Amino acid sequence: MVEKGRYRHFKGNEYTVIDIAKDSETLEDMVIYRAEYGDRGLWVRPAKMWNEIIERDGKSMVRFTKI
């Protein structure tokens, strides 16, 4: 489960989770979030990707960390 609030992406940018929605075709949980930089665009990403452990430069890390 993804909680509403502010997160830092592993690359350093910050985002605010606004809500969770369901994809109308697959019923998959989707995270609705806003970038806290630049034009502050609104984005959507599958919740399963939000909580993923990723590998980068030989290190394992979470994609987003709640701050």
N, C-alpha and C positions, 0 to 999 in steps of 0.2 A: 504494500500500500504506500502511496506517495502522499505525504502531508503537504498542505498549503504552507507557503512561506518562502523564504529566500534561500537560494542554493548557489554554490560555486561549481562551475563546470571544471573538469580536470585541466582544461587549457587556461583557466583563470578568470573568464568572464562570469558575471553574476546574472541570475535570473530569478524571477518570482513566479512560483506556481500559483495560478489563479483558481483552478478547479480541475476535477477529473470528469471526463465525458465518455460516453460509449460510442464507438464507431457504429453507424447505422446499418452497415452491411455485415460486419463480423462480430459485433457486440464486444469487441476488444476494448479494454480500458485505455483511454488516451489522456495524456497530461496536457493541459492548456497552460502555457507559460509565456511570460513577457521578458524580453531582454532588458537589462538595466544599463544599457549603454547604447550609443548611436541613436537610431531612430526609434528605439524601444519597441521593435516589432513584436507582434503576437504570433506564437508558434504552437504547434501540436506535435507530440511524439508519443509512440506507444509506451505505456507504463512499464512494460517489461524491459524496454531499452533504458528507461530512466534509472532503474535499479541495477543495471548490468555491472558486472566486474569486467573491466577491459584490460587489455595488455598493451603497454606502450613502452618502447625502449627497454624491453625485457622486464618491466615491472608490472605487477597487477595493481589496479586501483579502481575505485568506484567512479562512474561517469559523473555523477553529481553528488556533492556533499552539502547537507543542510547547514546553514550558518546562522 
